[in-house]
């Protein structure tokens, strides 16, 4: 819709993980370094966690793209508690036949595959995304699977990607033996305000657009709306570009970001009773405290609308203090 209008080669803020758009904040750069170290040092288990939308999958895809032909990758993208037979999923991840085989036959087939890869000087890596969904029993099966490694011969490495709940689960007494086998463990942090600004400029540039399309206040508003979570940044900025295109704007400003915020809040608030300021005397509106603004989305929207009409700077101050809708 807006790509040609703003001169993009592709959408800069797609929600799909795309390694080409990877922005390395300090935290992401550290995570990438640790991933590289885990592969080079042949770590048995590597665990990378982060909040929903923090960029774990994009980071892992980037890492996989850097791998040469000497590494064989098996990827399980959506682990679930009702996982069924683990070995079947593992063989499927490596493109091996898993149908109509007993558990012993599955294990034997995988073992032979690992030995064959090792004889070719190939390292074998099993990567599991959304690992927080795995059951305790499945985690224990993974630990037992790592016993294939013998002495100095590390024929299988495993990387677990997951939300913070994964770290909580790994602290359980039942998984103590599993935790002792983790060589690399890192938690991705959200972007700070400066990193959010750099992230926006980076994605605009990669997409072939103007890196200054979002002005400084628009970037600040994006940070406040997203709390530095990359996926939410993408959602907010994509909506802002749609609004900018619809209004024939050459630059995305804080005013547009506030329009996105208010429309989003009103949609979420539509099914709830209005506690807004419509109908109150003017002097009463002026006395509304920040606590009152934070008590309901409707009040927050009405208050920001009034501020926006008088002075954008005051609206930005209000935005900094108010309880914002979730994107």
C-alpha positions in Angstrom: 0.0 0.0 0.0 2.5 2.6 1.1 5.7 1.1 -0.2 6.0 3.1 -3.5 4.7 6.3 -1.8 7.6 6.3 0.6 10.1 4.8 -1.8 10.5 1.4 -0.1 11.7 -1.8 -1.9 9.7 -3.8 0.6 7.8 -3.4 3.8 10.3 -2.2 6.5 8.2 -3.3 9.5 6.9 -6.8 8.6 6.0 -9.0 11.6 7.7 -12.0 10.0 11.2 -12.9 11.2 13.7 -11.7 8.5 17.4 -12.0 9.1 18.1 -9.4 6.5 16.5 -6.8 8.9 18.4 -7.9 12.0 19.4 -5.0 14.2 22.1 -5.8 16.7 21.5 -3.9 19.9 24.0 -4.4 22.7 22.0 -7.3 24.1 21.4 -8.9 20.7 25.0 -8.6 19.8 26.0 -10.3 23.0 23.4 -13.1 22.3 24.8 -13.5 18.8 28.4 -13.7 20.1 27.4 -16.4 22.6 25.5 -18.4 20.0 28.7 -18.3 17.8 30.8 -19.3 20.8 28.4 -22.2 21.6 28.8 -23.6 18.1 32.5 -23.1 18.0 33.0 -24.7 21.4 30.6 -27.5 20.7 28.4 -26.7 23.7 25.9 -29.4 24.5 23.0 -27.2 25.4 22.6 -23.5 24.7 19.6 -21.5 26.1 18.5 -18.1 24.7 15.4 -16.5 26.3 13.5 -13.3 25.8 10.1 -11.7 26.0 7.5 -12.3 23.3 8.7 -10.4 20.2 12.2 -9.7 21.5 13.9 -11.0 18.3 15.0 -14.5 19.3 13.7 -16.2 16.2 15.2 -13.5 13.9 18.5 -13.8 15.7 18.5 -17.6 15.3 17.6 -17.4 11.6 20.5 -15.0 11.1 22.8 -17.4 12.9 21.6 -20.3 10.7 22.2 -18.3 7.6 25.9 -17.8 8.6 26.5 -21.5 9.0 28.5 -23.2 6.3 28.0 -26.6 4.8 29.9 -28.2 7.7 26.9 -27.8 10.0 23.7 -29.8 9.7 20.6 -28.0 11.2 17.4 -29.5 12.4 14.7 -27.0 13.4 11.6 -27.5 15.5 9.7 -24.2 15.2 6.7 -24.5 17.5 7.2 -26.8 20.5 4.0 -27.7 22.4 3.2 -29.6 25.6 1.3 -32.2 23.6 4.5 -32.9 21.7 3.9 -36.6 21.3 6.9 -38.8 20.5 10.0 -36.6 20.7 12.1 -38.7 18.5 9.6 -38.5 15.7 9.8 -34.7 15.7 13.6 -34.8 15.9 13.8 -37.1 12.8 11.3 -35.0 11.0 13.4 -31.9 11.7 16.4 -33.5 10.0 14.3 -34.8 7.1 14.6 -38.5 8.2 12.0 -41.2 7.8 10.1 -41.5 11.1 6.8 -43.3 10.1 5.9 -46.8 11.3 9.0 -47.2 13.5 9.3 -48.3 17.1 11.0 -46.1 19.6 14.1 -48.3 19.5 14.2 -48.1 15.7 13.8 -44.3 15.8 16.7 -44.0 18.2 18.8 -46.3 16.2 18.1 -44.4 13.0 19.0 -41.1 14.6 22.1 -42.5 16.1 23.3 -43.8 12.8 22.5 -40.4 11.2 24.6 -38.6 13.8 27.6 -40.9 13.3 27.3 -40.5 9.5 27.4 -36.7 9.8 30.3 -36.9 12.2 32.3 -39.1 9.8 31.8 -36.3 7.2 33.2 -33.7 9.7 29.7 -32.2 10.0 28.4 -30.8 13.2 24.7 -31.5 14.0 22.6 -28.9 15.7 19.0 -29.3 16.9 17.3 -26.0 17.5 13.9 -25.8 19.3 11.9 -22.6 19.3 9.2 -21.9 21.9 10.9 -24.3 24.2 9.0 -23.0 27.2 6.1 -25.1 26.0 7.9 -28.4 26.5 6.9 -30.6 29.3 9.2 -31.7 32.1 9.1 -35.2 30.6 10.1 -34.0 27.2 13.0 -31.9 28.6 14.2 -35.0 30.4 14.0 -36.9 27.0 16.2 -34.2 25.5 18.8 -34.7 28.2 18.8 -38.4 27.7 19.2 -37.8 23.9 22.3 -35.8 24.7 23.9 -39.0 26.1 24.6 -39.9 22.5 27.6 -37.7 22.9 30.5 -39.8 24.2 33.9 -38.8 25.6 35.3 -36.0 23.4 33.0 -36.7 20.5 30.3 -34.0 20.5 28.0 -35.3 17.7 24.9 -33.4 18.7 24.4 -29.8 20.0 21.0 -28.4 21.1 19.8 -24.8 21.2 16.6 -23.9 23.1 14.9 -20.6 22.4 12.0 -19.6 24.6 10.2 -17.0 26.7 11.2 -16.2 30.3 9.1 -19.1 31.6 11.8 -21.4 30.2 14.3 -20.0 32.7 11.8 -20.6 35.5 11.2 -24.1 34.4 14.9 -24.9 34.3 15.2 -23.9 37.9 12.9 -26.7 39.0 14.5 -29.5 41.0 13.4 -32.1 38.5 15.6 -30.5 35.8 18.7 -30.0 37.9 20.7 -32.6 35.8 19.5 -30.8 32.6 20.5 -27.4 33.9 24.0 -28.7 34.7 24.5 -29.5 31.0 23.7 -26.0 29.8 27.0 -24.4 28.6 25.6 -21.0 27.4 22.6 -19.2 28.9 21.5 -15.7 28.0 18.4 -13.5 28.3 17.7 -10.9 25.6 16.8 -7.5 26.9 14.4 -5.0 25.3 15.8 -2.0 23.4 16.3 1.2 25.2 15.1 4.5 23.7 18.3 5.2 21.7 18.3 1.7 20.4 14.7 2.0 19.4 15.5 5.0 17.4 18.4 3.3 15.7 16.3 0.2 15.1 13.7 2.2 13.2 16.3 4.0 11.1 18.0 0.7 10.4 14.8 -1.0 9.1 13.9 2.0 7.0 17.3 2.0 5.4 17.3 -1.8 4.7 13.9 -1.4 3.0 15.4 1.3 0.7 13.7 4.3 2.4 14.6 7.5 4.1 16.2 6.7 7.5 14.8 10.0 8.8 11.2 9.3 7.8 10.2 9.1 11.5 11.2 12.3 13.3 12.7 12.2 16.8 9.5 12.6 18.7 7.8 9.9 16.6 10.6 7.6 17.6 10.2 8.6 21.2 6.5 7.9 21.1 7.2 4.5 19.5 9.5 3.6 22.3 6.9 4.5 24.9 4.2 2.5 23.1 6.4 -0.6 22.6 8.7 -0.5 25.7 11.5 -1.4 23.3 10.0 -4.8 22.1 11.0 -5.2 18.4 7.8 -6.9 17.3 5.6 -4.2 18.9 7.8 -1.5 17.3 7.1 -3.1 14.0 3.4 -3.1 14.6 3.2 0.5 15.7 5.5 1.8 12.9 3.6 -0.2 10.2 0.3 1.3 11.3 1.9 4.8 11.4 3.1 4.4 7.8 -0.5 3.5 6.8 -1.8 6.6 8.6 0.9 8.7 7.0 0.1 7.4 3.6 -3.7 8.0 4.1 -3.1 11.6 5.2 -0.5 12.3 2.4 2.2 13.0 5.0 5.9 13.2 3.9 7.2 12.5 7.4 5.9 10.5 10.3 5.5 12.7 13.4 4.5 12.4 17.0 1.1 13.6 16.0 0.6 10.6 13.7 1.8 8.3 16.5 -0.7 9.8 18.9 -3.5 9.2 16.3 -2.5 5.5 16.1 -2.4 5.3 19.9 -5.8 6.9 20.3 -7.5 4.9 17.6 -6.1 1.7 19.0 -7.2 2.7 22.5 -10.7 3.5 21.3 -11.1 0.1 19.6 -10.0 -1.7 22.7 -12.2 0.5 24.9 -15.3 0.2 22.7 -16.9 -2.7 24.6 -16.4 -1.1 28.0 -18.4 1.7 29.7 -17.0 5.2 28.9 -15.4 7.1 31.8 -14.2 9.9 29.5 -14.4 13.6 30.1 -17.1 14.4 27.6 -19.8 16.4 29.2 -17.8 17.6 32.2 -17.4 21.4 32.8 -14.2 22.8 31.5 -12.8 23.6 34.9 -13.4 20.0 36.0 -11.4 18.7 33.1 -8.5 20.9 34.0 -8.4 19.3 37.5 -8.2 15.7 36.3 -5.1 14.2 37.9 -2.6 11.8 36.3 -4.0 9.0 38.5 -7.5 9.6 37.0 -6.1 9.6 33.5 -4.4 6.3 34.2 -7.6 4.7 35.6 -9.2 4.1 32.2 -8.2 4.1 28.5 -11.3 6.3 27.7 -10.1 9.0 30.0 -6.6 8.8 28.7 -7.8 9.2 25.1 -10.0 12.1 25.9 -7.3 13.9 27.9 -4.7 13.4 25.1 -7.1 14.6 22.5 -7.6 17.8 24.4 -3.9 18.3 24.9 -3.2 17.6 21.2 -5.6 20.3 20.2 -3.8 22.9 22.3 -0.2 21.9 22.0 1.6 18.8 20.8 4.4 19.2 23.4 1.8 18.9 26.2 0.3 15.9 24.5 3.8 14.2 24.5 4.2 14.9 28.2 0.8 13.3 28.8 1.7 10.3 26.7 4.8 9.8 28.8 2.7 9.6 31.9 -0.4 7.7 30.8 -1.2 4.0 30.9 -0.9 3.1 27.2 -2.9 0.4 25.3 -1.2 -2.8 24.4 -0.3 -3.3 20.7 
